Amino acid sequence: MAWYDDLDGVSGAEPLSDARLEAWPDRAMDARLHRLRFCPATLPELYQVARHLPLTVIEETGIEQAGTDQMGRPCVMVDFRPETLRRPAFDAGGTLQRSYRPAATRLLPYITTPEGRVMRLLDRAGPPDIPRPPELQLQLAQMLRAQGFGISQLSAAAAILIAEGLLAPQDHGNGAREWLPAADAPPPRMDGRPDPLYFLALRLLAVLEFSRLHRRETGRDGAAGPGPFSGQLQSLLSRDEALRNQTFLIQDDVLDFSAFLSPS
């Protein structure tokens, strides 16, 4: 199951062609966004999203794996699920209750996969397409290419965290597997690795840790339990401190979360 399957009227996706970039509807899916449980996060917005919503890593049966039991590449996702949020993302009328809206929802019906492929959703419920001028088509194509690169880079970074044992699986069925920071994982070490993708993986881990502040903690019976500040905060802060002590993060103000206020 792919993340966009939650949208009413969507029956899949097809590879993008020049003809499919000549026209598209305005805000065709805005009224259906409250149905989403997840959407991909893009690289430039990673820190901004983490200030408003939790981030997670999802492996799902994607387009390339349709009809098989094989999971696709891991994808860094924005989590909209009401059962996981301390404060719902949407109100009763379906309006987003955050001051930032993830980029992937603004580019619908166009999407990019963790493999970097650009697709267009097959939408039976959308309004008619509106022809667009060439300069707008070019702008959209550039945005989609940038989004595809960013999503594929985050996917590769998430794969490193999984391989290093820094993320733990949370198997929910429904053709998807969730990965969250492992509570018992040792602090990550550089080990002399100069790979920029490994640096990105450590940045991603820090952001995943911070965004947990937006999550509800649940007990074994599924009831709401203590918030993340009870028993979880000390572990989060020590992990963040270990990351910031790495040389490549010493002057990285973007990762200094000390001035952020906890969600109300």
Secondary structure, 3 states (H helix, E strand, C coil): CCHHHHCCCEEEEEECCCHHHCEECCCCCHHHHHHCCEEECCHHHHHHHHCCCCEEEEEECCHHHCCCCCCCCCEEEEECCCCCECCCCECCCCCECCCCCCHHHHCCCEEECCCCCEEEEEECCCCCCEECCHHHHHHHHHHHHHHHHHHHHHHHHHHHHHHCCCEEEEEEECCEEEEEECCCCCCCCCCCCCCHHHHHHHHHHHHHHHHHHHECCECCCCCECCCCCCCCHHHHHHHHHHHHCCHHHCCCHHHCCCCCCCCC
